Amino acid sequence: MLTPQTIPPPCCPLQLPPSSTTVLKALLPLLLTPFFLSLDQLYHPHLKPLKSSVPLCSPSRPLSYCYRSTSESSAFFSTRFFDCSLLVPLHPEFPLAIIDPFVTSILSITKSFRMCGIFGYINYLVEKDRRYIIDTLINGLSRLEYRGYDSAGIAIDGDKENEVFAYKEVGKVAKLKQLIDEAKPDPNATFVSHAGISHTRWATHGQPSRVNCHPHRSDPTFRFTVVHNGIITNYKELKALLESKGEVFETETDTECIAKLAKYIYDQNPAIDFTTLTKSVIAELEGAFGLLLKSVHYPHEVMAARKGSPLVIDDGTPVPAEFFLSSDPSAIVEHTKKVLYLEDDDIAHIHEGQLNIHRAGKSGGASAIRSIQTLELELQEIMKGKFDHFMQKEIFEQPESVVNTMRGRLDATNKKVTLGGLRQYLSTIRRCRRIIFIACGTSYHSCMAVRGIFEELTEIPIAVELASDFLDRQAPVFRDDTCVFVSQSGETADSLMALKYCLERGALTVGIVNVVGSSISLLTHCGVHINAGPEIGVASTKAYTSQFVALVMFALSLSEDRASKAKRREDIMDGLTRISDQFKQILQQDQAIKAMCSKFFHNQKSLLLLGRGNQFATALEGALKIKEISYLHCEAVMSGELKHGVLALVDENLPIIMILTRDEIFKKSLNAYQQVVARGGRPIVICNEADEEFKNEKCEKIEMPTTIDCLQGLLNVIPLQLIAYWLAIAENLNVDFPRNLAKSVTVE
């Protein structure tokens, strides 16, 4: 750790430990390469190395760390452990303590870039009122929402000279706007020139909170204000050094160091210009970042710097000028199509209606030249790519999202599964008396889908509970139970209440979530991050398949000590390696499914979906998608229950979808098919490719690739997602945001 020492003049770099700097520079390219990076460690954003032991690694095994959470916000427990694996073989004598201060930060870099958003607006000699400025910044942030975030904030000029108004809020951009409206800044105040910056944050250092949210300030008077994407890997050294000089830190973030360092350098040399000051600040920062910096000492000016994290700026011509800056072109395209992209080590200075680009590490000289590029796509196209809706995009992202879920965890060659977030607890879970899965909606269906394979591989009693019903019944929970909470957002109110209920009763809790730093990930003892990426559409698609895969890997990890299950485990792992390619194969039927929807479901008011065994969960999930997106009543029925009442509904007019892929109970499922046909029904059959059973049948078929029985539901759900999508499109409905529904259900 760097000891406090006298800071040299502003233009001289701080003297950091050469060993740590060298190691960091050597490892950074590897750690930013997806092949080398296991995302298990991203399940929890607040990690520090255990000081009790420093493990060494050999060329034949990965470098491993064990971390303890630095956040003890929960009253229910005191420690949580997560194991983080970096696939970086090192020499056995390599002293890991050298890179100790940097590991936690580096592990989160890639995630931080994707999940954070920057937007800035500068007007020069263009009179704008405060309402317009705020609306522009808020609208820019809303264009970045699809990236995923947990809090948002803006900084604008105040009513007096050298005054800054900053507004920060946890949650959605809409909540930030509500906060600003409640603060009632004068909306009619006009500014001939003005600089405003804003940010959406995904927590990496410090909990999601107002104080940790960007923008960050150098002092209570906001002499310097910064928004920042990425990770400052040497922030601990900078913080210690600045604290020794009397600076008082308000937050847990690395970003605050940037603002306070700028203030310190300015105090040493008040005559310094903004560009030189920024270069001096950047020279002290290690890691990768993109940032915007504004100051009351340099009114109406903004500095932008890039090192590894993207920044785009519009050309701002002619004077009088407006400039828009962002980490993503989707926030700029509605204002201009002419932009330039900053390169690594670029420092852009916007002042007096001009844009000058300087290079970090170079003093003086002419402004660097960057070519102006034209954004060809419209706003929505940039956000959604070639797709018309987020839901459609997310359906087609599933071949990649399931690979991300398995990356760094499934070693198909050596037939091994490593879930770092669970490793310390696997032996405890194996000894538990039962495993209770608790979830809502789609997450509940993913638990239902894997119940059979958990029972088969682990031979532990399994219960699957709806969180709301579990609470209503006050179901008995014991200290030797393991309670698994599955949630895309990690904020589902019913699941959180059930989690607290289980913690109070002493059960071991496991979280399976998609959102880093969410409440469930913080409150559970251990867990797995599914790495599905941001999911914007309210109807969950890729999160379902990633949850399915993560849960199957959980079952494989629990059963690795059972020799009798070895062959079955290997077959499942082989099946998982083929899933991505099979997804791509199924998605090629998209247009055929669209045509089928137009032919069979036009003007229908009700639909039956039949499945049995593992496929009943698939039917439940498909029915939910159809209901929530197309508003068509759809009921999932277990095929074995058909003759116990539901058969009375069957006639030639009722649309029926039957899932009839091959498994051990295929003949029983086929019996239900024969009953439907005998009553004049015309079922649409989801079956395996070239299945001889349906070769001569006149029914409509959707053919699926064949995989191992416990994974077949992963494939079978894809056509049901497409059916739901095309039914909604046919009715001209809002696919991404269906009526009365929200992506994250945070109220009971």
N, C-alpha and C positions, 0 to 999 in steps of 0.2 A: 504494500500500500504506500502511496506517495506521502511523504511527510511534509508538513507545511514548511514553506520556504519563501524567500523573497521573490515576488513575481518580477520578471525582467521587464524591460520596456515593451510597449504594446506590440511592436513589430517583430519581437523575438519570440520564438516558440517556447512554451513551457518545457522544462526538463523532466520528461517522464521516464520511468524505468526502461532502459533500452531493451531488456530481455522481454518484457511484456509487450512492447511495441512490435518487436520483431516477430514474436509468436503470433500475435493477432494478425499482422499483415500476411503471414504465411498461411494461417488457417482460414481467413475470411473467404477467399474464393471457394474453398471446399465447402464451407458451412453454408454458403449461399446456393450451392448446387443441390437441387432437389434429390438427386440420387444419394447424396451423402447425408441428408438430413432426415432424421426421424421426427415426426411432429408430435410424438407422445408428450413431450415436455410442454407443448403449448396448451395442454389441458388447463394449467393453472398459471396465471400471469405473475404471481408474486413468489419467487423462488430464491433461495440462497443455499450455498453449499453447506452441508453438515461439516462442522469443524472437528468431529470426533475421529474421522479417518479420511485420508486422502488416497484413493485407490490408484494403483498403477495399471497400465495396460500393456499388452504385448502385440506384436505384429499380427498375431493370429486371432485376436478377439477385439471387439469394439471397445473404445474408450467409454466407460460408464461412470455416471455420477449418481449419488443419492441426494435429494434435496429436501429441505424442510420449508414449509410455507412461512413467509415473513408476516403474513396477515393473520392475526388471531382475533378476527372480528366476531366470530361465532362464540356464543356462550356454551355451546354443546360439547366442545372438545378443545383440546389444546395443541395437538399436533396432527399433521397430515403429511404423508410421504408420497413422492412421485419419483420415479426413476426415469432418467433421461438418457437416451442412447444416441451417440454420434457415431456414424459409421466412418470413423477416421482412424485407421491403424497407426499407432505411434511406436517408437522405440521403447522397450520396457524400462529403460532408465530415465525416460522423459519426466521431468518434475512437473506434475500437473498443477501444483500450487501456483506456478507462474501465470497460468491462464485462468485461475480461479475467479478473479474479479470480472472477467469478461464473458464467461460462459453463458450465464443467464441472459445477458443482453443479446448476444449473438443469436441464440436459439430463437428469439422472437422477431428478428429483423424482417424476414420474408413476410411473415404474417402481418407485421405492423404496416408494411408498405401497402399491402392489398386492402387492409381494413380501415386505414385513416384517409382523410380527404382534406385538401387545402383549397381555399378559394380567396382571392383578393380582388378588390376593386379600387382603382385610383382615378379620380377625375381632376383634370388640370384646365383651368379657365373654362370650365363647363359647369355652369351653375346648376346644382342639384339640391333638393331638399332632403332632410334626414329620412323621411319616409321612403323616398326612392332608394337611398343608399342602403337602408336596412333591408328593404324588400329585395334588392339585387343580391346582397350577401346571403340572405335566407334562401332565396331561390337557387343560388349557386350551390349551397349546401344540400338542398333537396335533390339536386341532380347527382349528388355523390352518395345518396342514401343506399343505393343498391350495392355499394361496396361493403356495407356492414359497419356498424359503429355502436358505441354505447353512450356517448355524450357529445355535445356540440357547444360551440361558443363563438362569439364575434367580439371585435374591438373596433370602435369608431371614435372620431373626435367628439369632445364634449362641447359644452356651451361656452366655456371660457378658454382663453389661450393656455396652451400646455395642459389641457385637461383631456382625459381619455375615459370613455364609457366602455366598460366590458360587461358582457352578459354571458353567463355560462349555465348549462343545465344538463342534468343526466337524463338520458332517454332520447326521444325522437326530436327532430328539428321542429316539429309542430309545438312541442313543449317549450323549446327555446323561444319561439315566436310569441307564445302565450306569456312567457316571463317578461319579454321586452314590452309587450302591450301593457302588462300590469305595472311595469316600472314607469311608463308614460314619459319617455323622453320627448321633448318638443318635436313633433313630426314636421313642423313647418320651418324649422331652422334651416337656413340655406347656406351652402358652402360653394364658393367659386372653385376652390381646390380642396381635395380631401383624400385621405388614404384609409381604407378599411380592410381588415383581414379577418378571416374566419376559418373554422376547422371542425371536422368531425373526428372523434377520437375512438380508437379501439384500445382498451387498457393493456399496457404492457408493464409499466412501472407505476404502481399505485392503483388502488381500487377505483372503479368508476365513481366519481364524485364531483361536485361542483369545484372544489378546491383543486383537484387534480386535472380538471378539464382545461383545455386550451381556450383562449390564448393565455400565456404565462407572462408575468410581469417581473421587472427587475426590483421593484420596490412599491410601496403603497401608492405612489404618485404616477406609476406607469411610465417612468422615464424611457424604458425600453420594453417593447411588447413583442412576443414571438409566437408563431405557430409552427409546428414541426412534425414531419413524418419520419419514421425510422427510429434508430437507436443510437444514442451516444454511449459508446462502450466504455469510455474512461470517465463517465460522469462522477463516479465515486471519488476519484482522485481530484477532479475539479472542485467538487463540492467540499471536500476536506480542506483544500487549499483556500477556497474563497471564505469558508467559515473561519479559518484562522486569521483572515483579514477583516473579520467583523460582519460579514454578510450573514443574514438570517434567512433560512429557507422556510418556505410556507407549505411546500407540497412534497410528495413522495416521488416526483417524476424526474427523469433525466433532463427534460426540456428546460426546466427552470434554470439550470446551470448556464444555458446560452444567454438568457436575458441578464442574469447577474454578472456574467463574465463581460458582456458588452458594457454594462454600467461601470464595472471596475476599471476597464481599460479607458473608458471615457473620462472617468474621474482623474486618472493619471495624466491625461493629456486632453483638456477640453477643446483644444484647437484642432483636433484630429478630424478629418473629413469622414463622411459616412462610409465611403468605399474602403478606405484604409482600415477603419475600425472593424468593418465586417471581415476583411481579409485576416486581421489579427485574431478575431474570434474563431474563424473557420480553421486557422492554423493550429488551434489548440484542441479541436474536436477530432476524436477518433470514432470510427464506425461508418455508417452509411446513413444519409439523411437528405431531406429536402425541407427548406424552411423559408418563411417570410418574416422579416424584421422591420418594425417601425419604431419611431422615437419622437418624443416631444422636442428633442434638440434638433431634429431635422424634419420639420413639419411638411406634410404632403409628400413625403418620400417613402419609398419602400425598397428594401434590399431583398433579393431572392437568391438562394444558393442551392446548388444541387451536387450531391455526391452519392450516386447509387439509387436515389429515389426520384421519380420523374416529376418534372415541372414544365408546364407549357404556358406561353404568354402570347396574347394577341399582338399584332404589329403596332397598334396604337396610333396610326397615322390618320389624318394629319393633325397638327396643333391648331386649335385647342383639342386636347386628346382625352380619351378614356382608355384605361388599361385594365385588362382582365387577366388574372393569373390563376392557375389551378394545377392540381396534381393529375387531372383527368380532363381530356378534351370535351367530355360530355357536359361539363359545366360551362363551357365557353362557346360552344358551337351556335347557340341561339343568339349570341351577341356578334360574332364574327366568324368568318370561314378562313381568314388569313392568320396563321399562327406560326410561332417558331418554338422549337423544343430546345431547352437548355441541355447542354452536355455535361458530363461529370466534370467537376471542378470549375464550372461556370458560376460567376457571381453577377447577377443582373441588378443594375441600379436604375430605378425609375424616379426621375426628378424633372421638374419644370417641363413636363410634356415630352421628355426624351427617354429613350431606353438605351442604356450603355451596358455592354457585357464585358466583364473583366475575367481574368483567369486567376484562380487561387494560387498563391505562391509567386506570382509575378507582380512586380511593383511598376506603377505607371504604365506608359505605353498607350497605343491606340486601342480603341474598343474592338473586341473580337467580332468577327462577322459570322452570323448564322443565317442560313437560308430561310426564306419565308415559305411555308407550306400551306396548301389549300386543303381544308377539311371537306372531303367530298360527301360525307354522309350527313344525314340529318341527326338531330339530337337523339331521338328515340332509336334510330338505327345504330348509333354508336353505343348506346347503353345495352341494346339487345342484339347487336350484331346483325346477322342475316335473318333473324327470327322476328315474327310479328308480336310476340308476347313473351314476357319473362317465363311463364309456365312452359311454353313450348321450348324455349331456350334451355330451361333446366331439365326437361325431359331428355333433350338431346345431349346434355352434358353428362349424363349418367355413366357412359363408358369411361369418362375421365374421373368422375367423382368417386366411383368405387375403387379405382386404382389408387387415388389419393388416400382413401381410407385404409388400404392395405400396405401402402408404401412404408418401408422401413419396419414393418411388423410381420408380414408373411414371407417366410423364406421357403419357397416351394421346392427348391433344390435339396435342402437339408431337412425338409418336412418339419419345420419349426415355426411356431407363432410366438412373438414377443410383444406383449402389451406392457410397455414400461410403467404406465400409470397404475397397473394392478399388481405388478410383480411382488411387491412386499406383502401383499395381502392374499395371494393365491392359496397358500397353505391354510390360512384361517378360513377362507371361503369353502375349501374342500371339506373342512370339519364341521361346517354349519349344519343345522338340522333341516333347514329348507331355504330356498331362494324365492323371494317374493319380487316379481316385476310389477312396478307401479308406474302408470303412464296415462295419458289421455289421447283421444283421437288417433291420428296416424301412428304416433309412437306406441300406443296400446296395440295396434295391429302388428307392428313389427315385433313386439314381444310375443304376441300370439303365434306369429309365424315361426319363431325359433323355440317355442316351448318343447316341442317334440324332440328336437335334436339335443337340447339341454338334458332332458330326462334320459335319453338314450346314452349319451356320452358320460354324464356325470353320475347318474343313478342317485341323484339328490331330488327329493320332492320339490316340484316347481308349482308356484301359484302365480297367476297373472291377474292383476287387479286394476280396475278403473280408479283413478285417484279420488274422484268425488265420492264414489260408492264406498271405497275403503275407509274414508273419513266418516261418512254417515253411519257406518256400522260400528265404528270404533273397534276395528278388527284386532284381535290379540296379536301382539308382536313381542318376541322374547329376545334376550341378549344373545342367544346363539343363532338368531336368524340373520340372513343377509338380504338387505332390501336394495333393489336396483331401480334407480329412477331414470327413465328415458324421456328426453325432451329435446326438441330441435333448438328452441330458444334458451332453455335453461331457466326460464322465468315463469313457467306455467303456474298459476296461483294454486290450483288444487294439488298439483304435485309438490309444490313448496310446503304447503300445509301438511301434507302427508309425510314429507321428509322430516319436518320438525317433530311430528308425532313419533316417528320411528327413532329419531335421535334421543328424544326424551326417555324412550324405553330401552335404550342401550344397544340397539341393533347396529351392526356394521352396515354402512351405507355406501353405495357405489353410484356414480353419476355417468350417464352416457349422453353427452350433449354435443351440439354443434357450435355453440357460441362460447368463446374463451372469456373467462372472467364473469360468467353468468352466476346467478345466485346458487343454482344447484351445484355448479362446479366448485364454488367456494365452500358450501356447507357440507358436502359429502366427504367421507374419509379418503376416497380414492376414486379413480374413474378413467374414462377413455374419451378423448375428443375425436369425433367421427371425421373431421376434415372434409366435409362435403362442400365447403365454401358457402358464400352468402346465398341465401334462398329468398328471392323477393316475392314471388308469387305466393298468395295466401295458401293455395292448395299445395301441400308438401309432396314433392316427387322424388328429387334426388336425395333428400334427407331420409326418406323411408328406406331406399335401397342401401344407403350408407349405414343406417342404423342396423339393418338386417345383417350386413356383412360384418360390422363391428361386433354384434352379438354372437354371430357364428364363431368369430375368432375368440371371443370370450369363452365360449363352450370348449373350443379346441384347447385353449390354455389350461382350463380347469381339468381336462381329461388327459393331459400329457403323461401323467404317472400311471395310466391304466394300460397295461400291455395288451389286454384283450381287445382294446378299442383301437389299436395302432393302425390296422389296415383300414378301418372305417375313417379314421382321422386323415390318413394319407389320401384317400379317395376324395374327401371333402376339400382338402387343400388343392388337389389337382383341379377340382371343379371350380374353385375360386379363381384360379389362374386363367380360366377360359371365359369367365363371366363377361369381361369387358368386350371381347370380340363377339360374343353371342348377343350382347346388347346392340352392338352396331348392326348385326344381321337382322335383328327384329325391327329396328328403326327404319330399315329399308322398306318395310311394309306400310309406312305412314300414309301414303296416298291411297293405297288399297283400303286401309281402314277408314279413311275419310269417305271414300265412295260407298263403303258398306254402311256407314252411319246414315248417309243420305237415303239409301235404299230401304233400310229396315226400321229406322227410328224416327222418321219424319212424322210429326204431329202425335207422337206417343205421349202418354201421361204417366206410365208406370213401366217398370222393368224389373225382372227377376235375375239374380246372379247366384248360381249354384256352385258350391265347391265342397270338398270333403277332405278330412285329414289336414295335412299341411295347407291345402288349397282353400280351406274355409277362411283363413286369415287373409288370403289373397282376395277372396270374394268380398270380405268386409271392407278391405281397403279400396277395391275398385268401386264398390257401391258408394262409399263415402265421397270419392272423387266425383262421381257422376252427380250425386246430390248437391254437393257444395258448388260445383262449377256450372252445371247445366240446369240446375233447379228441377231436374226430372226425378220423380220419386223412384228410388231404386232400393230394393230389399235384398240383402244377402241371406241366403238360406243354406244351412247344412244339408247336403243331399240326402243324408240318412233321415232327415226330418220331413222330407217332401210328402210322404204319405200320411203324415200326422196333421194334415190340415191344409197345407199350402197347395197341394195338388188340385184342390177345388178351384183355384184361380186359373189353371192352365186351360187355354183354348188356342184356336188358330190365330187369334189376334194379339195375344200377349207376347211381347218380345222377351226372350229368355237367353241368357248367356250361360253356358255350362263349361266349367274348367275340367277337362278330361285328359290331362297329361298322365303318362304312365308312372305308377308307383305300386306299392304292395297292396293297396286297396282299390286298384283300378277297376276290378270286376264289380265291386260294390257301387262305385260311381257310375259305371256303365249301366247298371240296373236302373238307376234314376233316369238316365238318358232314355232308356227303352220305355219307361213309364210316361215320360213327357211326350215322346213320339206317338205312343198309343192313344193319347188323349188329343191328338191333333196339333200338338205344339210344334213349332218350327224353331228349334234352338240353334243359336250360333255357338259353335264348339271351338274352344281353345284346346288344341291337341298337339301331339308331337308330329314332327315332319314325317310324311310318308307312313303314317300309322295305318296298318292294314285293316284295322277295325272300322275305319271311316272311309276306306277307299271307294266303296260303292254307295256310300250314303249321299243323299242329295242335300244334306244340310250345309249351311255356310260354315266354312272352316277358317280359323286363324292358326297357322302352323308355327309351332315353337321349336327351337333347337332343343336337343335332349341333354340334360345334365343330371347329376346325382339328385335323388328324390328330395332331399332336404333343402336344396338350392333352387328347385324348379320354380318355386313361388317368386323368386327374384326375377325370373324371365317372364313369367305369366302376368305380372302386374304391369309390364310396359304397355301391352296393347290396351289394357283397361284405362291407363292414363291417357293414351291417345284417343280412345273412344270418348272419354269425358271431355277432352279438349275440343274435339271436332263437333260434339253435340252442342257445346256452348257457342262455338263459332257459328254454327248453323242458326242459332237463335239470336245472334248479334249481341251477346252478353259480354260483360267485363270479365274476362278470363282471369286476370291477375288479381283483381280486387272484388270478389263477389259480395253481394249485398249482405249486410248484417254481420260480417265475419272480420276477424282481425288475425294477423299473422301470429302474434304472441298474445295468448289469453292470460292477462295479468290480473284479472278480477275473478272472484269465485262465482 
